Amino acid sequence: MPGATAEAQATAPAPAPGVRGVFGSPIAFANHDELASFGFNAGPSDGQFGAIPTGGGNYVFYGFAASSATCAGTTKVAGAYAFTGTLDHVTGSNGCTRVFGRGDGPQGWIFDKDYAGGGHIRFTDSVGVVAVAGGKADLTNSRTGLLISRVSSVDQSTIGVLFAPQTALGKDVKVLMTTQQALLFGAAFGMGAALLGRLLRSKHGGRG
């Protein structure tokens, strides 16, 4: 029926637009030799890194790094530093002068000790894969696959594997594997792997 064919064509969904991609040679955002020429021997970390546009495709980047003896600013000190460049490449630093670090926060603040020094961290309404705290970790209404800390306080959250010598669990908390369970699992897995390896070697006449 001609009418039915025309109606089917009219109601048919429009074809999806094509997707095009342009690929070129990879560009290193920063390499060790360049960062060393700016006066750094470590960093910036890819975990703590931010950027503020300054116009014309240029940015000021902030991240954790450690200066070397050749640093023209703050010598041989770890902390937060600023870098300049584009989204493709870092071109310099702020004279290798630390923006802030331990002891730089106002009286009564803990930001400089915790986030700059790997101490107390807090997660609220967050989702992550790995969370590592040098001191205490507080989780509220959050989910993470792995939590490692010295002390942890968890409320209304889900954790896959928890490594913490001291833990306070609140309400509605799900922990799939605690510190002791993880250690027992690791020991059992190691023993099973060793036994399997021995059986395989004996099966092949001790070869391997």
Summary of the structure (lengths in Angstrom):
residues: 208
radius of gyration: 26.4
end to end distance: 73.8
largest distance: 85.2
contacts: 542
relative contact order: 0.07
helix: 22%
strand: 35%
